[in-house]
Amino acid sequence: MDADHIADLFSRFAPVSVRRMFGGAGIFRDGVMFALVADDTIYLKADAQTVPAFEREGMQAFTHTSPGGRRTVMSYWHMPDRLLDDTEELARWASDAYAVAMRAAKPARAARPPRRR
């Protein structure tokens, strides 16, 4: 799955950028990663509010096994395959994933006030 194809899939949602990372790719909107691609599968960011929708679809969370054999479950869930043919519904799921990513983003540290002399 190449970057142009991914951008086309998400075009009803928003302009996205795709960056290669860790043998896959991250999908970003306005610099915020809300999805990833691994082994030609798209995973959308999820949290307690959105995981039930993925579970109803029978989807699983993305897992990664480290070289040492430790398995890590991540907060990205397999996107239902049917969304590849329904870009309107994909836009809704992507919007939810982006909202999750925004909620999870760390607030910017407040700038320190200048030191008094």
Contact map, one row per residue, 1 for C-alpha under 8 A:
111011000000000000000000000000000000000100000000000000000000000000000000000000000000000000000000000000000000000000000
111111000000000000000000000000000000000000000000000000000000000000000000000000000000000000000000000000000000000000000
111111100000000011000000000000000000000000000000000000000000000000000000000000000000000000000000000000000000000000000
011111110000000000000000000000000000000000000000000000000000000000000000000000000000000000000000000000000000000000000
111111111000000000000000000000000000000000000000000000000000000000000000000000000000000000000000000000000000000000000
111111111100000001000000000000000000000000000000000000000000000000000000000000000000000000000000000000000000000000000
001111111110001111000000000000000000000000000000000000000000000000000000000000000000000000000000000000000000000000000
000111111110000000000000000000000000000000000000000000000000000000000000000000000000000000000000000000000000000000000
000011111111000000000000000000000000000000000000000000000000000000000000000000000001001001000000000000000000000000000
000001111111111100000000000000000000000000000000000000000000000000000000000000000000001001100100000000000000000000000
000000111111111100000000000000000000000000000000000000000000000000000000000000000000001000000000000000000000000000000
000000001111110000000000000000000000000000000000000000000000000000000000000000000000001100100000000000000000000000000
000000000111111000000000000000000000000000000000000000000000000000000000000000000000000101110110000000000000000000000
000000000111111100000000000010000000000000000000000000000000000000000000000000000000000000000000000000000000000000000
000000100110111110000000000010000000000000000000000000000000000000000000000000000000000000000000000000000000000000000
000000100110011111000000001111000000000000000000000000000000000000000000000000000000000000000000000000000000000000000
001000100000001111100000001110000000000000000000000000000000000000000000000000000000000000000000000000000000000000000
001001100000000111110000111100000000000000000000000000000000000000000000000000000000000000000000000000000000000000000
000000000000000011111000111100000000000000000000000000000000000000000000000000000000000000000000000000000000000000000
000000000000000001111111110000000000000000000000000000000000000000000000000000000000000000000000000000000000000000000
000000000000000000111111110000000000000000000000000000000000000000000000000000000000000000000000000000000000000000000
000000000000000000011111100000000000000000000000000000000000000000000000000000000000000000000000000000000000000000000
000000000000000000011111100000000000010000000000000000000000000000000000000000000000000000000000000000000000000000000
000000000000000000011111110000000001111000000000000000000000000000000000000000000000000000000000000000000000000000000
000000000000000001111111111000000001110000000000000000000000000000000000000000000000000000000000000000000000000000000
000000000000000001111001111100001111100000000000000000000000000000000000000000000000000000000000000000000000000000000
000000000000000111100000111110001111100000000000000000000000000000000000000000000000000000000000000000000000000000000
000000000000000111100000011111111110000000000000000000000000000000000000000000000000000000000000000000000000000000000
000000000000011110000000001111111100000000000000000000000000000000000000000000000000000000000000010000000000000000000
000000000000000100000000000111110000000000000000000000000000000000000000000000000000000000000000000000000000000000000
000000000000000000000000000111111000000000000000000000000000000000000000000000000000000000000000000000000000000000000
000000000000000000000000000111111100000000000000000000000000000000000000000000000000000000000000010011000000000000000
000000000000000000000000011110111111000000000000000000000000000000000000000000000000000000000000010010000000000000000
000000000000000000000000011110011111000000011000000000000000000000000000000000000000000000000100110110000000000000000
000000000000000000000000011100001111100001111000000000000000000000000000000100000000000000000000100000000000000000000
000000000000000000000001111000001111110001110000000000000000000000000000000100000000000000000000000000000000000000000
000000000000000000000001111000000011111111100000000000000000000000000000000000000000000000000000000000000000000000000
000000000000000000000011100000000001111111100000000000000000000000000000000000000000000000000000000000000000000000000
000000000000000000000001000000000000111110000000000000000000000000000000000000000000000000000000000000000000000000000
100000000000000000000000000000000000111111000000000000000000000000000000000000000000000000000000000000000000000000000
000000000000000000000000000000000000111111100000000000000000000000000000000001100000000000000000000000000000000000000
000000000000000000000000000000000011110111110000000000000000000000000000000001100000000000000000000000000000000000000
000000000000000000000000000000000011110011111000000000000000010000000000000111100000000000000000000000000000000000000
000000000000000000000000000000000111000001111100000000000000000000000000000111100000000000001100100000000000000000000
000000000000000000000000000000000110000000111110000000000000000000000000001110000000000000000000110110000000000000000
000000000000000000000000000000000000000000011111111000000000000000000000001110000000000000000000100110000000000000000
000000000000000000000000000000000000000000001111111000000000000000000000001000000000000000000000000100000000000000000
000000000000000000000000000000000000000000000111111100000000000000000000000000000000000000000000000000000000000000000
000000000000000000000000000000000000000000000111111100000000000000000000000000000000000000000000000000000000000000000
000000000000000000000000000000000000000000000111111111000000000000000000000000000000000000000001000000000000000000000
000000000000000000000000000000000000000000000111111111100000000000000000000010000000000000000000000000000000000000000
000000000000000000000000000000000000000000000001111111110000000000000000000000000000000000000000000000000000000000000
000000000000000000000000000000000000000000000000011111111000000000000000000000000000000000000000000000000000000000000
000000000000000000000000000000000000000000000000011111111111000000000000000011110000000000000000000000000000000000000
000000000000000000000000000000000000000000000000001111111111000000000000000000000000000000000000000000000000000000000
000000000000000000000000000000000000000000000000000111111110000000000000000000000000000000000000000000000000000000000
000000000000000000000000000000000000000000000000000011111110000000000000000000010000000000000000000000000000000000000
000000000000000000000000000000000000000000000000000001111111000000000000000000000000000000000000000000000000000000000
000000000000000000000000000000000000000000000000000001111111100000000000000011110000000000000000000000000000000000000
000000000000000000000000000000000000000000000000000001100111110000000000000011000000000000000000000000000000000000000
000000000000000000000000000000000000000000000000000000000011111000000000111111000000000000000000000000000000000000000
000000000000000000000000000000000000000000100000000000000001111100000000111111000000000000000000000000000000000000000
000000000000000000000000000000000000000000000000000000000000111110000011110000000000000000000000000000000000000000000
000000000000000000000000000000000000000000000000000000000000011111000011110000000000000000000000000000000000000000000
000000000000000000000000000000000000000000000000000000000000001111111111000000000000000000000000000000000000000000000
000000000000000000000000000000000000000000000000000000000000000111111111000000000000000000000000000000000000000000000
000000000000000000000000000000000000000000000000000000000000000011111100000000000000000000000000000000000000000000000
000000000000000000000000000000000000000000000000000000000000000011111100000000000000000000000000000000000000000000000
000000000000000000000000000000000000000000000000000000000000000011111110000000000000000000000000000000000000000000000
000000000000000000000000000000000000000000000000000000000000000011111111000000000000000000000000000000000000000000000
000000000000000000000000000000000000000000000000000000000000001111001111100000000000000000000000000000000000000000000
000000000000000000000000000000000000000000000000000000000000001111000111110000000000000000000000000000000000000000000
000000000000000000000000000000000000000000000000000000000000111100000011111000000000000000000000000000000000000000000
000000000000000000000000000000000000000000000000000000000000111100000001111110000000000000000000000000000000000000000
000000000000000000000000000000000000000000001110000000000000110000000000111110000000000000000000000000000000000000000
000000000000000000000000000000000011000000111100000000000000110000000000011111000000000000000000000000000000000000000
000000000000000000000000000000000000000000111100001001000011110000000000011111100000000000000000000000000000000000000
000000000000000000000000000000000000000011110000000001000011110000000000000111110000000000000000000000000000000000000
000000000000000000000000000000000000000011110000000001000010000000000000000011111010000000000000000000000000000000000
000000000000000000000000000000000000000000000000000001001010000000000000000001111111000000000000000000000000000000000
000000000000000000000000000000000000000000000000000000000000000000000000000000111111100000000000000000000000000000000
000000000000000000000000000000000000000000000000000000000000000000000000000000011111110000000000000000000000000000000
000000000000000000000000000000000000000000000000000000000000000000000000000000111111111011000000000000000000000000000
000000001000000000000000000000000000000000000000000000000000000000000000000000011111111001000000000000000000000000000
000000000000000000000000000000000000000000000000000000000000000000000000000000001111111000000000000000000000000000000
000000000000000000000000000000000000000000000000000000000000000000000000000000000111111111000000000000000000000000000
000000001111000000000000000000000000000000000000000000000000000000000000000000000011111111100000000000000000000000000
000000000001100000000000000000000000000000000000000000000000000000000000000000000000011111110000000000000000000000000
000000000000000000000000000000000000000000000000000000000000000000000000000000000010011111111000000000000000000000000
000000001100100000000000000000000000000000000000000000000000000000000000000000000011011111111100000000000000000000000
000000000101100000000000000000000000000000000000000000000000000000000000000000000000001111111110000000000000000000000
000000000000100000000000000000000000000000000000000000000000000000000000000000000000000111111111000000000000000000000
000000000000000000000000000000000000000000010000000000000000000000000000000000000000000011111111100000000000000000000
000000000100100000000000000000000100000000010000000000000000000000000000000000000000000001111111110000000000000000000
000000000000100000000000000000000000000000000000000000000000000000000000000000000000000000111111111000000000000000000
000000000000000000000000000000000000000000000000010000000000000000000000000000000000000000011111111100000000000000000
000000000000000000000000000000000110000000011100000000000000000000000000000000000000000000001111111110000000000000000
000000000000000000000000000010011100000000001000000000000000000000000000000000000000000000000111111111000000000000000
000000000000000000000000000000000000000000000000000000000000000000000000000000000000000000000011111111100000000000000
000000000000000000000000000000000100000000001110000000000000000000000000000000000000000000000001111111110000000000000
000000000000000000000000000000011100000000001100000000000000000000000000000000000000000000000000111111111000000000000
000000000000000000000000000000010000000000000000000000000000000000000000000000000000000000000000011111111000000000000
000000000000000000000000000000000000000000000000000000000000000000000000000000000000000000000000001111111000000000000
000000000000000000000000000000000000000000000000000000000000000000000000000000000000000000000000000111111100000000000
000000000000000000000000000000000000000000000000000000000000000000000000000000000000000000000000000011111110000000000
000000000000000000000000000000000000000000000000000000000000000000000000000000000000000000000000000000011111000000000
000000000000000000000000000000000000000000000000000000000000000000000000000000000000000000000000000000001111100000000
000000000000000000000000000000000000000000000000000000000000000000000000000000000000000000000000000000000111110000000
000000000000000000000000000000000000000000000000000000000000000000000000000000000000000000000000000000000011111000000
000000000000000000000000000000000000000000000000000000000000000000000000000000000000000000000000000000000001111100000
000000000000000000000000000000000000000000000000000000000000000000000000000000000000000000000000000000000000111110000
000000000000000000000000000000000000000000000000000000000000000000000000000000000000000000000000000000000000011111000
000000000000000000000000000000000000000000000000000000000000000000000000000000000000000000000000000000000000001111100
000000000000000000000000000000000000000000000000000000000000000000000000000000000000000000000000000000000000000111110
000000000000000000000000000000000000000000000000000000000000000000000000000000000000000000000000000000000000000011111
000000000000000000000000000000000000000000000000000000000000000000000000000000000000000000000000000000000000000001111
000000000000000000000000000000000000000000000000000000000000000000000000000000000000000000000000000000000000000000111
